[in-house]
Amino acid sequence: MFSDVKTILGKRRLRRENVQKENKNVYIFCTATPKQEPLEGKFLLKPARELSSKPPKDWDDNDLMPIVKLLAGRPYIDGRGDQF
């Protein structure tokens, strides 16, 4: 039981060491316009289905941009009622 925990923690430590160091010369900022209304969850179904049909290594910008555009500036996703 405890050997499994040590194995998991060891992997986390290795992963942390492989993370790139912070680059102070790169400036990233968000250009999304804040929207007050939540995103209706039903709008994510089609793009999410398309993404799930491919392995992540095969995703490109054309696959990801529909979801990025839908989520940009949204405070949360509404998954209540007929929204899912």
HELIX and SHEET records of a PDB file:
HELIX    1   1 PHE A    2  ASN A   18  1                                  17    
HELIX    2   2 GLY A   41  LEU A   44  5                                   4    
HELIX    3   3 LEU A   45  SER A   52  1                                   8    
HELIX    4   4 PRO A   56  ASP A   58  5                                   3    
HELIX    5   5 ASP A   61  LEU A   71  1                                  11    
HELIX    6   6 GLY A   81  GLN A   83  5                                   3    
SHEET    1   A 2 LEU A  39  GLU A  40  0                                        
SHEET    2   A 2 ILE A  77  ASP A  78  1                                        
END                                                                             
